[in-house]
Amino acid sequence: MIKLFVPGRLCLFGEHTDWAGHYRTMNADVAPGAAIVTGIEQGISAEVEKSTIFEVQSVAQEIDAQWQDFACRMDEFELKRIAKSGSFFCYCAGVASYMLEWYKVGGVRIKITGMSLPMKSGLSSSAAICVLVARAFNLLYNLNLNTLGEMNIAYLGELRTSSRCGRLDQACAFGVKPNLMKFDGDEIEVQTLNVKKELRWVFADLGGEKNTVRILRDLNKAYPFASNEMEEREHAALGELNLKIVERAITYMAEGRVEELGKLMTEAEELFDSHVAPMSPQELAAPKLHEVLSDPNIQPWIWGGKGVGSHGDGSVQFLTRNAESQQLLLDYLIGKGMKAYPLTINPVHTVRRAIIPVAGFGTRLYPSTRAMKKDFFPIPCPDGMVRPVILILLEELVQSGIEEICLVLGSEEERQLYADFFERPLSAEHLDKLNKESREYENRILDIGKRLRYVYQREKRGFGHAVYQAVGFARNEPVLLMLGDTLYRSLTNKPCALQLIEEYEKYNRLIVGLYPVELSDVSHFGIMTGVWEDKEETILNVSTVYEKPKASYAEEFLSVRNQKGIKEYCSIFGQYILTPEVFEQLAADIQAADEEQSPREIELTSALESVRSRIGMMGIRFHGERYDMGNPAALVETVNKFSQPLNN
């Protein structure tokens, strides 16, 4: 059994541009569509499992009293008939019929356990149930669809009903975070957006009447070719003028300019009223919407507001000034008889801390490690300097904006090694022998020393146990983890660690770097499999993490196919951004081992897999190279390659 949650969605900017952008297939002068869409906190929770038939049940108290459980055979014609019936189950059946037709799957039992999503309020409850069904089939039958694939199937399934949903409705598949969606003819692109400051919305069902079918019919008259000035104004509003508004909104969100974002919402509504609403005056005059938007009582609580979805007297949304204003507005709208809901989009925590475990003895590099820890081994660098491994790693972190770095050591005695190197200035005698450039570099080393913190792994209980020693240092925030016996070199002007941080800020979930390896080498690494989220095959939605598998197992179960259909094997690159959930899982694993009095090691990979199974995990292919130095052969190769300039 798998537990799922799919939220509703709220279109913040760019309504109607999904279908408008589709007309580029007929008229190249139509501008591409662009919309900023986010999942909301309300949604549908369910438990799903395989079945011999297709079943939808509910134990959710929020479901309408008229609900009746539903079941039918996994028969293509029966499912298509139900899809056209107009019942609530038509959406489920539409998606199930598509899955059966194209993937030849078996049945699914869906038990809805919670329904906090309001129905028929412009928040795409129908799209949410379609995504839920598509995701259930995908996960239960290992179809290896990425999120965009689930979204497209949910859209095509809903089209098998009498509904004429927009192509942005299924954006709820991407979760509760803002995404930019681009619509260029038949092509759809989705990009997760950065949010710098907390954004607090309130949206509400106006309780009015609107005819979405009529709105869409009236607005579509202007496409694919405008025949008069009014239709040209609609093209401009849903085309080039919308693109400018969306571009500004992305900037305001990324830079934390909340007041300007709110005012932009009001500006977008004014553009809609002047350029689009005249095409459907009976439906888009929207007296209730404009009465609420202009209500003087709410102005002190908001930065701006606008309509939702197809507009009309359906729903309204506001960007509020703070948490208190959000609650005051909620109470006020509910007091006016509306169904109102909060939406808070939190900024992604900037990753400010990093951990490097260096507690290992370096058995494979014995006897050199009798005299020198392996992270102090000297490495010739392309600039002519010879740096110890640990300094190369620390410089990369500093260049990536990391403020504090925790070294996990084996004992308090080891700390003196790092203090001597990073905290004790050179003697005047030695300093005088250095050239000007080296004397300046000495200050950089001492500056790095100010960022260092230390914890100790007094019991050797595995890599996960070593990482857990830094739980207090992490302070319940995301933290970057870097291996201490691996070097990294970027092929761009951004260090590998910075590439990882920037991707984390897009997805706000557990994320690891990945690196392609040959099948013959998989037994040396943690291996990930999943599906690519992007055309460039750089972002992997991870479905399994497996520690050091046998080649035969990896070939059968852990490969990732590229665009040419060739199997690839993705190892963990050696850099991770761990979320608080990982430390919680490590704590549970340590406690379980203690209670069992088990000598087993606490592995990080198993903790990652547990967190992935609950909340997901992303893998990022770096623009960079990885150099291992954990054994003699790898060390020789690293010294030879790392010293060479990239253009060689």
N, C-alpha and C positions, 0 to 999 in steps of 0.2 A: 504494500500500500504506500502511496506517495501523497504527501500533503501539498496543496497548491494554494496560492493566493494571487489573484489577478485584480488590479485596481481598475476603477473607471479612469476616464481621461478628461482633461480640461484643455481646450485650445486657448492659449494666452494671446497669440497674435496669428493672423494669417488665415482666418476662416474663409472657406470657399475656394482657396487657392489650389487645393488638391485636384478638384475636378477641372478648374480653369486651366491649370498647368497641363492637364492631360490633352487639351485641345492643340498643343504644339504638334501632335501627330498629324494634324490637318492644316495648321496654319503656323508656319515658323515664326511669324511676327508676334505671336502670343508669348509673353514673358513667362519664364518658369515660375511655378508656384513655390512658396516657402512659408512654413508655419512653425511656430514654437509651441510644442505640445508637451504636457506633463501628465504622468499618472497622478492620481489623487490618493488620499489616505483611506478613502472608502472603496470597498471592492467586494469580491466574492471569494470566500474560502471554501475549499472542498478537499475531500479525500478521494483518490482515484485508484482503481485496480482493474486488472484484466477480468473479462467476463465472456461468457459465450454469446451474449446479446448486448444491445446498447441500452443502458439504463441511466436515468437521471432521477435521483431521490433527494429529499431534503429533510434535514432535522433542524434547520435554521429557524429560530423564532421570528426573525424579521421578515420571513417570506409571507406574502399575502395569504390570507385565510383561504382563498379559493384555490390554492396550490393543490395539484394532484401529481403524485409520482407517475413517472412515465417509463415505458419500456417497449422495445420493438426488436424484431430480428435484424441482424446485420445483413440486410437485403437492400441492394442499391435502389430498386424501384420503390420499395416501401419507404426508405429514408427520404427520397426525393419527393414523394407524395406528401409526407409530413412536413417537409421543408416549405411547401407551398400552402400549408394549411392556415398560416397566420397566427398560430398559437405561440406561446412563449417557447415551446420546445422546437419550433421550426428552425431557430438559429442553431441549436445543438444538432439537429438532424441534418441541416445543410452542410455543416462541417464534417459530420460523420460520413455522409454520402461521398464527399470529396475524398476523404481519407480511404474509404473502402475502394473507390473507383481507381485511385492512382497508386495506392500503396498496399492493397490487398490485405489489410489488417484484420484482426479479430475484433471482438467486442470490448467494451469498456463500461465499468460501473462507476458513475460519478455521484458521490454523496455530498451535497452542498451543506456545509456546517455553519456558514455564516454569510449574511447578505447585508452589508452596511451601505451598499450602493443604491442611491435613489433611482427609481425607474422613470423613464421618459422625461428626463430633466436636462437633456443636452449633454449628458456625461457618459454616453456610450455604454449603457448597461448591456445592450445587445452585443456590442463588440467585445466586451469583457467576457461574456459567456462563450463567444466564439473562440477567443484566444484560449480560454480555459480548456475547451474541448480539444483544440489543436495541440496544445501542450500536453494534455493527458495522453493522447495517442502517440505523440512524439517520444515522450519519456518511457511509456510502458512498452512500446514496441521498438525502441532503440533506432528511430528513424534518422537520427543525426541531423535534424533540422536546426539551423541557427535561429536567433530571435526574429530576424527579418523573414525567414522562411515560415515560421509560425504565424507571423503577422499576415503574410500574403495568403496563406491558406485560410486563416480566419476571415479575411476579406472575401476571397472567392467563395467560401462556404456561405457567408451571409448573402452574397449575390444570388445564391440559389433559392433564397426566400423572396417574398414580395418586397423586402426592404431595398432601398437604394442608398446604402451607406456611402459615406465619403471614404477616401483612401487614407485619411489621417485618423479615423476612428480607432483603428486597431493599434495605435501608438501605445495603448495601455500595455502591450506586450513587453515594453521596455522598462516597466516599473515606475516607481515614484521618483522620477527625476526629469528635468526639462531636457527635451531633445529638439534639435532643428531637423525638420523634414523638408526635403526638396523634391519637387515634382516636375520632371522634365519629360513630357510625353509619357511613355510607358515606364520610364526609369524612376525609381524612388531611392533616395539616399537618406540615411539617418545618422545624425552626429550628436553625441551627448555634449551638453553645454556646461561650462564652468559657472559656478555661482560663488561670489566672494563674500556676500553678506546675507544674513537670514532674510528670507522673503515670506511675509505672512499675508495670505489671501483669505478672503471670505467669498464664497459663492452661494447663490440662493436660487431656488425655484420660485419664480414670480407668481406662480399659480394662475397665469393667464392662459390665453388660447393662441395657438399659432398653427399654421398649416405648412409644415416643412416641405411637403410635396409641391405645393403651389409656389413657395419661395424658390425652390430649385428650378421649377419649370419656367418661372418668370426670368430668373437670372441667366438661365442657359440660352435664352433667346438671342443674347448678344454674341453667341459663339457659334462657329469658330471665327466668323468675320463680323466686325462691327459695321452696321449700316447707317448709323446716325450719330450725332454728337453724344446723346445720352449713353448709347452703347459703348462709344469710345471712352467715356469717363469711367464706365464700369471696368473696361479692359485695363485702364491706367491704375485704378484703385486696387484691382486684384493682381496686377502685374508689377510694373516698375516702381510705383509708389509703395506698394506693399514690401517689395524687396528692400527699399531704403529704411522703412520702419523696422523690419525684422533685423537688419544689420545694426541699427542703433540699439535695439533691444538686447542683442547679443553682447554688445559692448558694455551697456549699462549693467547687465547681470555680472559680467566678468570683472568689472571694475568696482562693483558694489555701490553704484549710483542709484539708490533705491528711489529717491524722490523723483529723479528724472524718468525712471522706468514707469512710475505711476502716472506721471503727466503724459508719457507717451501712450499709455492706454487710453486716456481721454482723447488724445489727438487721433488715435486710430479709430475710435468711435465716431468722431466728427467727420473723418474722411469717409467712413462707411455711410454715414447719414447723408452726406452731400453727393457722393459719387455712385453708391450702390442702391440705397434704399429707394430712390425714385423709380427703379425698374420694377419694384413690387410694392407700390405705395400702400395697398390695403393691408398687407401682412407686415411690412417693415416700418410702418409709422410707429408701432410699438409704444403706445402711450404709457403703459405700466413701467416698461423699462426706463423710459426717459424721466418719468416721475421719480423713480427710486434713485437714478443717477444724479438728479439735481436736488434731491432732498437736502435742505440746509442743515438738518439735524446731524447728518452723518459726515459732513465735510471736515470737521475737526479730527476725524478718525482715519481718514483715507488720504492717499496720495493721488488716486485716480481710479477709474472704473470703466467698464465697457460691457457689451453684450457677450453672449456665449453661443457657440455653435452656429447655427444658421441665422441667429439673431431673432428679431421679433420678440414677442412677450413670452419667451421661454425661461431663460435664466440670466442672471447678472453676476458679474465678478468684480471684486474690489481688491486693490493692493492697500493694505492697512499700514499705519505708521509704526506700530509696535505691538507687543503681546497684549497690553491693556486695551489698546484700540481695537484689536481683533476681537477680543471677548465682548467689548461694549457693542460693537457692530453686530456680532452674532445675536446677542440678547435683543437688540433693537429690532432686527429683521424678524426674528422668531416672534417677538411681541406684536409685530405687524401681520402675523399670520402666515409667514413664509417658512419654508423648510430651508434652513441655512446650515452651512457646513464650513469648517476651517480647513485650510491647506497651508502647511508650513514647509517650505523648501529650505533645508539647512545648507550652509556652505560646506564644501568638502574641507576637512581639516588639512591645512598645509602640513606636509610631513616635515617635522622639525628635528626629529631624533633618529638615530641609527644605532644598530647593534652589530658588533663583529665578534663572534666567538673565536677565541684563540687559546682555548684551554688544552688542546690536544698536544701530545708529546711529539708526534711526527715519527711514528715507528718506522714507516717505510723509508725515511731519510736518515735513519740511524747509520753510522755513529755521529754524523755531524750535529744532530740535535742534542747530543750530550753537552755541547759547548754553546749552541746557539738555537734559540727558538726558530722554527721554520718561517714565521712571519717576519723575521729579521734577516732572512737570506738576501744577499745583494742581487739586484737586477739591473743590468745596463739598460738605460733608456735612450730613446732616439735623440734627445737633446744633449747627449754626452755625459749626463750625470749618472751615477750609480746609486740607486735608492734601495732601501730595504722594502720588502713587500708591503709591510704595514703602512709605510709612509705613502706609497702609491695609492693604496686604498683610501687612506684618510684624506689625501688631496682631492680625490674624486668626490668624496662626500662634501667637502667644504665648497668645491666648485659647483655643487648641485644645491647649495643653500642650506645644508644641514648645520644646525647650531650646536647640538650636543651629540656626543658619540660615546657609547658604552662598550667597553671591552670586557668580554667574559673570560676571566683568567682561571687558572687551575688552583692558585693559592695566593695568599697575601704576599709571599716572598717574591713572586713574579712581578708584582707591581713596580718594584724598584727598577727593573729593566726599562720600563716605559717612562718612569719618572726621570731616569738618567738621560734618556734620549730626548724626550719631548719637553721637559721642564727645567733641566739644569743647563744654563748657558755654557758655551765653550769657554775655556780659559783664555785669557788675553794672549797667551803664548800661541795657542792654536789659531785663534781668531785672526791674529796678525798675519798668519801665513796664507790666509784665504784671499782670493781676488775680490773686487768690489761686488761682483754679482753673487758670489757665494756668501759674503757677509750679509747681504740683503736677504738671501734665502734663509739664513740662520734665523732671522726674525719670523719668517713664515712658519718654521718648525715650532718655535716657541709659542706662536699664536695658536697652532693646532693643539698644543699641549693644554691650553686653557679650556678647550672644549671637551677634554677627555674625562670620563667617569669610569668607575671600575666596580664589577661584581665578581663573585667567585663561585665556581662549581666545585665544591669540595668532594662530591661523590660523582664518579664517572658512570652516569646512568643514561647515556645517549645524547644525541644532538638536540632533541626536543627538550630534554631536561636542562641542557646548557642554555638554550634560548630562554627558557622559563625563568632563569635566575634574574633576568632583566625586567621582570614584570613590573616591579616598582618604578623602574626608570621609564618605562613606556607610558605610565600615568593614564592608562585607559584611552590612549590616543593611537592612531596608526603610526607605525614605526618601520623604518627601512631596515631589513636584515641583509647583510653582505657576508659571504663566506670569507674566511681569513686565509685560505690557501689557494685562492683563485684570483687572477688578475683580469681586468676588463679594459678594453680600449674601444672608444667610440669611433665610428667611421664618419661622424658628422661633427659639427661644432658643439654639440650637446653631449655631456658625459652620459654614459649608460644609466647611471643612477637618476639623473635628471629626466631622461626619457621615461623611466619607470614612474617617477613622481607625477609627471604631467599626464600620463595615462591613468594613473590612480585618480587624479582630480576629475577625470571625465566619468569614471565608472563608480567611484566611491564604494568599492568592495575589495575583498581579498584579491591580490594580484601578484603574479610571479613572472619573472622573465623566462623566456623559453629560447632554446638553441637547438638547431637540427643536428642529429647525430646519426651515424650509420647503424644499421640493425645489429651489426657485430659488437657495437659498443654499448647497447642499451643496458646491459647488466651492471654497468658502473654508475648509473644515474637514476634519479627519480624521473619517471616518464609520464607525460600528460597526453591525453587524447581529448577530442572534442570536435567542434565544428567552427569554421572560420566565420567571423562576423562581418568581414569586409572583403572587398574584391582584391585588395593588395595582399591578403593572407598574412596580416601582421597581428590581428586581434583574435585570439582563440577563446571561445566560450567553452570552458573546460568541463568535461563530463566524467573524467576519471583521473586520479593521480595514483601511480603505482611505483613503489620503491624497488629499484634494481631488479626488474623482471628478467626472466630467461628470454632469449631471443625468440624461441618458438611461441611463447605466450604473447610477446609484444607484437609479433607479426600477425597473429590471429585477432588480437583484441585491442591493441594500443596504437595502431597506425592512424595517421591523418592524411587524407588524400588531397593533393593539390589540384589546381585547375586542369592539369594534364592527366589527372587520374592516377598519378604515381604516388605510392605510399611513402610517407615521411614519418620520422620519429622525433618527437619533441622532448628534449630533456630540459630539466630545470637549469636555468642559466647561472644560478648562484646568487641572484638578487631577488628579494621578495619585499612586498609591503604587507606587513601583518596587521590585521585589525584586532580589536580587543577580543573578538570571539575566539581567535586562535589561542590566546593566553588562557581564556576560560576553559577551552578544550584540553590544553596541556595540563591545567590544574586538575581537571577531572581524571585524566589519564594517570597522573602521578598518584592521586588519591586511590584510584582503583588498584594500581600496582601495589601500593602500600598495604591496602586492606587484604589483598591476596597474598601478601608477602612474596610477591613474584620477583625474580631477578631480571625480568625482561627489561630491555632498554626502552626509554621513552623516545619515540621517533617523531620528528616534526612532520614527516610526510603523512602519517596516519591522522594526525591532528588536522592537517590541511584538508585531507579527504573528508573528514567528518564535517568540517565547516562548509566545504564546498557542497556537500549533499544537502545542507540546510538552507544556505543563503547564496550559493553560487560562488564562482571563482573565474577570473579572467587570466589568460596568458598573453604576454606581449613579446613579439619577436623584435629584438633590438636591431638597430643599425650599429652593430659593433661586433667585436670578437671576444672570445673567452679563452684564457690561458690557464691551464691547470698546472699546479706545481706540487701535487701531493705525492708523487713518486719520482724516482730518479729519471726515468725516460721522459716523463712529462716536464720535469724541471729543465732538462737539457733543451727540449723543444721550445719551452717558454723563453729561456735565455736567448736562444738563437733568433726567435721571431719577434719578441717584444722589443728588442733593441733596434729593429729595422724601421725606418720611416714608412708611413702608410703608402706612399706613392711608389714604393719599391716592389 
